């Protein structure tokens, strides 16, 4: 059964570890992440961007697939199904479809509008027992075709949004989606300290977890980050394993073209990547 991310993130913040949000793209992704969470007794958040939602045939399809897998694979660790970088309309659709958590990314609106829309969603998610993530200061890089440079969030704006009653807050601290450029300056820890001080006990979210050095991840967790999003790294691992399989000509041997065989190395590569991240984030054994 899907759960809100609230309890798992509050526990993580208190325990100084983080729960990974791993974005899903299809059945292979979903099954690999759920099995890895179960094998390592770790809570987990499955992230779905609006683009991935369309790709997988809509939010109702995704809810059916995830609920089916949880039941059939006997997954007992806490699992949240979360809309990633949702629009206001997207958040409403996911709530209706049966997601247990949504993100409303109002960071591109003027702060007043971000506050108004977030306030509406706080009410709605609270009524239904769902968790809500808000964002202040846009995260850079590319997310489903949207490219941004990455802003440093204002601590006072973070405080205002946190006090509306959101479950968790994504604050830009120089992190970006996708691969980090050579000249990346690193995370702005002074800004994170200010945001952490301003937002009280609200769990903070680090987007763009791919490619941030391990020591920076650990320092961010010590400063209130309780949820870290990973997407690109699983995609790269999957692509690399699939490439090796085909370049080795294995799809031409026997029934090697069968998708169950063709996609198996990529599936294992996702599992290995997710386990590595769970170890780094400290969520293993915390279910």
N, C-alpha and C positions, 0 to 999 in steps of 0.2 A: 504493500500500500504506500502511495506517495505521501510524503510529509512536507510540511512547511520547513524552510531552512532556518527558522528562528532559533529553535533549541540547539541544533548542531552548531550554529555560529556563535551563540552566546557561550556555549561550553568551550568552543575552540578559543574564543577570545580570553576567557578566564584561564584556560589551560596553556596558553601561549603556543598554540599550533594553528594551522589553517586547514580548512576543507577545500579541496580542489573542485573547481567547476570545469568539467571537461565537456566541450561542445560535441554534439552528436550530428552525424550527417546521414546515417542510414542504419540498417540492422546490425551490420558488422561492428560499427562504432559503439552502438548502444549495448550490445551483448558483451563486447570486450570490456567496456568500462564497468558494467554491473558485476561481471564475474570477478574482475580484479578487486573491486571494492569488497565483495563477499569473501574472497580468499584472504584478504588482508585485514578483515574486520574494520573497515574504514567507512565512515559516512561519506556520501558523495552527492554532488549536484550535477545533473545533466543539463547542459546549456543548449538552447535552440535559438539561433538568430532568425530574424524574419525571413531572410533569404533561404536558410536551410529548411524553415517551415514550409515554404512554397515547394522547394525541391522534393521534400518527403511526402508531398500530397496533402498538406494541410495539418492543422493543429489537432484535429480530432483523430486523424490517422496516427499521429505521434503518440498521443495519450493511450490509444488502444495498443500500440506496439509496446510501449514502455510498461504499461500495466500487465500485459500478457507475459512479457519476459520476467517481470518481478515474480509473478505467480508460478510460471512454469519452471524457472531456474531456482526456485526457493530462495529468493534474495530476502534476507532478514535484516540487513543493515539499513540505516535510514537513507532514503533516496528522495531528493527533491527534484522536480522537473521545472526548469526555470527558463523564462523568456529572456534572451540576452539582447540588450540595447533596443528594447521595445519602444515603438511609438505609442501614443495614448490609445489609439484605435487597436493596435496590435495587442496591447495589454488586456483590453476588454475582451477581445476574441479568445485569448489564451485562458482567461479566467472562466469564460463560458465553456471552453473545450475541456477543462478539467486539469489544467496545470496547477501545481501546488505553490508556485512562486513566480513572480514577474519582476522584470526590471522596466522601469519607465525612465528612458533617457531624455530628460528635458534640458540637457546641458546647452543645446543650441538655441533655446528660447531665452528671452530676457528673464532675469531672475524672478520677477513678479509672476510671469506666466508659468515658469517652472514650479513655483510655490503653489499656485492655484491648482494646476493639474495634479501635482503630487498629493495635495491635500485631498482631492476627490478620491484618488486611488488608495490613500491611507484608509479612508472610511470604508471603501468597498472591500479591500483585502482583509481588513480587521473583522468585518461582518462574517466573512467566509473562512477565517482562520488561515489565510495564506500569507506568505512573506513577500515583502516589497523592497526592491533595491532602487535607490535614486542615484542620480549622478550630478556632480558639480564640477565644472571645468572639463572640457572635452578631452577624451583620450586620443592621442595621435595615432598615426599609421592608417592602415586600410582595413575597414570592416565592411564587407559586402559592397565594395565599390566606393565607400565614403572615405576620403582621405583627409586626415587632419595632422597638424604638427605636434599636438600635445600641449596642453596648457597646465599651468600650476593653479590648482583650485584655491579660492580665497577662503581662509579659515572661518571668517564670519558668515559667509554664505553657507558653508558646510554646516555650521552650528544651526542656522535658521532652518535648513532642510532637515537636519537630524531631529530637531525639536518638533517637527510635524508628526513624528511617530513612525518614521520608516524603520524597517528591520535592519537594513544595512546600507552603507553609503559608499559609492564609488567616487573617489576624488582623484583628479588628475595630479600626478606628482612627477611628470616628465616621462611616464611610461607610455609605450605605444603598442599598437596591434601589429602582428606580423614580425618579420625579421628586423632586428635593430641595426641601424646604419653604423658604419665604422666610427663616425664622429659623435656617437651618442654620449651625452654628458653623465648618464647614470641617474638614479632616482634622487629626487630632492628631499633628503631626509629631514632637513630643517622645516620644510613645509609640512611634511608628514607629522612631525612632532607637534607643530602648531595645530594642525587639524585634529589630531588625536586628543590634545588638551581641550580643544573647543567642543568636541562632540561627545564628551563623557564616555559612556560605556557602549556606544554604537559600534558594532563590528564594521571595520573598514574593508573595502574590496580593492584588490589590485588586479586591474585588467592588463592584458598583454604579458602574461607570465612566461611566454616563450622567449628564451634568450637572455633573461635577467640572471646574472651570476648568482650562484648559491648563497654566497655570504650576504648579498643585498636582499635576497628573499628572506633569509633568517632575521636580518635586522628589521625589515619591514614587519615581520610577524611580531617581533618584540615591541613594536610601536603601534599595535592595535589592528594590524591586518589579519583578518580571520577567514577570508575567502580569496582564493587566487584562481584566475581564469586561464585555462590552457586550451588552445585550439590548434594553432599553426604547427606546433611540435608533433602532435599526433598525425596531422596530415602529411608532414614531411616523412615521418617514420613509415607510414602506410605506403606512400608513393615509392620510397626507396626499396622497401621489401618486395613490392609488386614488380618494380623494374628489374630487380635481381632475378626474380623467378622467370620472367619473360626472356631476359637476356641470356639466361642459362638454358633456354629452349625447353623448359619444363612443361610449358603449355602444349608442346608438340609431342610429348611422350604419353602414350596411353590415353587416359581420359584427363590429362592435365589441363585441358581447356574448360573443364567443368568449373563453374564459378565457385563451387564449394572448395575446390582445390586451388584455383587461381587466386582467390581472396584470402586463403588461410595464412600465408606468410605475413600479409599486411595486418590481419587480425591479431596475430601473435605480437607483431611490432607495436601495435597500439597498447596491448596489455603490458608489455615491458616498459613502455614510456609512462603509462599511467602509474605503474607500481613505483617507478623511479621518482615521480613527482610526489606521490603519497609519502614516500620515505623522507624526501626533502621537506615537505610541509609538516611532517610530524603527525599525520592523521591515522597512521596504522595502529590498529588495536584500540581506537577511540570510539568505535560504534556503540 
